């Protein structure tokens, strides 16, 4: 069930809200149970059979965590043993459903075998709820948490505003809110803030991201090589598509949660403003970056074991971060490129070398733009072709309007963005929303200024109605694929 669908906005969300607050008048437990059941219905709406997967994962991890808390004095079944079993259990599920075909295909390629592919349909959110529960098990092992009861744990795992594509929440951020009875009392301020954030996110997704998607898809799906300008239009279109797609999703997730008086952690903070790659990762998918730092980079040794080991740990962390996004060599290369970029930045910083802010920003933005090509491409060949075109190896076609001014050069003239879309429309939208993504205030900054007065209410209503009026096609969020 998509946030940007009529069934979610006009049917599921109102029913979930009404049931939650009405049942809270009688019992907090019944109200929370309603929200768990609503979240499971939300998950099962796509493929009902995978409901057993998330329930099995949730019950399995809760059992492991509960036994870990009881195992402090057990002679054989130690907390460390249970943690190892938990990691094997979680990565086993993730590996089977997400990576099995990737490994089988590569074994076939290397060995010449013809092992059949499993061709499993990737379960929604498996990467997110798996990472979330691994973090919980590791915190239980380190004595950083306690048992909160099955109902609160189930709500922690399944809460539908953040279930499908994050944020990857931490138990200390969520469990106290679920236990607080005030969370089940209607709060007009939270409700108003939630509607405002949700409306912003819906507008970003439906009006902006889906517009850039038309040009990005047209470029990546071209069967003939692109020339220079269409290739750059394609890569930049995807760069802004994924920006507004994920930013829009995050706003809608945080906005939906606020309607229930639940405050999710921020997950997106104008990342294209970053003037170095490390700063980019502090702003892009902030909760994933936090997870990779706390549960992978630091346990590997972080920067505590010398510079050489630090760079190895960074490369390992980003390699696995790339694989987390998808089972393919394009994601491996994307992760390694970001690992290399972060390592170079760390080396420069250790030598007290810093680029001027503007040059650092330009370099970071174009590095991000180039690496998104691997992230979006469906194969290494497709990524290589796009990059070759961006380098001008497939030819450069200049707009016909420049012919009178460049008659002394032997140039090829034609449509500026042939095969992608209308040149002026692409340029105008890219300039406007590119500038907005870099210089404009983000949603949380706007929320700080928001007040439920006539001006803001009118603006919110216009944004929401305009977005709803353009819900003419089904369009998944990009991070639903991970």
C-alpha angles and dihedrals in degrees: 000000000000125000087223095061134097092234091058098041100039103028119015099040096047092047092047091050096046093048093047096053096037094051091046088069088067106031138355091212093052090048092052091045089054090053092049091050091046089051092050090050089050089053096044093049090087102043112357094197091065088063086084090055097057092041091049091048092048096047092043094052093043090053091049092049092047092050091046090058090051096044099074092105098030111120098215111010095066125177089252091055091050091047091053090049089049093051091048090048094050098041089043091059092043093046094048097050100033109027108025096094092044091057094041091051092051093046088052091048094050100038102032091237121143101219110168117248117239093221093202119179107244109246114236116258095359092135092050102046091041094055091044093054095043088056090051092051092049091050091050089051091051092048094246097127144026138215112291098183129263095273095055091043091051090051090047090056101037106034098140102218090066101022102095105041108001157205088229095231129207121228093238089058096050113025096066090051092051090049094048111097090206088069088071096053115092111253115195093200094053090044092052092046090049093053090049094051093043091051092051091050094048090051092049092051102040102034105028111022095041090050092054088045091065092060096038093051092046091054098044092045095051111123093202123062115271122233124233103278098041089049092055091044088053096050094044091047090056091044090058094036093060091042095056093034094057094036089051093048091049092051091049092048093049091042093051090049092050089058085066093044090252118134114209119200117261112265106176129045114172094286094183088069089069117116094199136031095249090055089049090059091049087059105034118075088343096188093052090050089050092050093049090049098046101037103030116016097043095042088051088059101271110210095326099097105057135287096282093054090044092059091046090051091049093050091047092049094050093042090056090041088056092049090048087064095052147338102252143091091250089064091045091055092044090054093046091050091053090046090052092046092050092047092052090049091050091050091050091048092051087055090049090243117148130174119225108273096249094047090046091051094048092048093047094048094050092044089054091046093052094046091050086067090069091043092055101036118098092214141014089249092057092047091049092050092051092048092048089052091049088053090054097248091127093053138271120252115193123207116268091237090071095056095096091053098045102043092127091063127077096234137153116239131198142107112341098228100019113183094012107071146277108337098215093046092051093047094047096047093043093051095045100045094032088059090045092053090051105035106019127094115264124236096264090051089051089047090057088059095042120112126172094245129127095272096051094039091053092048092048092048093050093048093047095046093046091051092046090050089057097051090112099133140032111255122174122215111253094236091058085079093063 
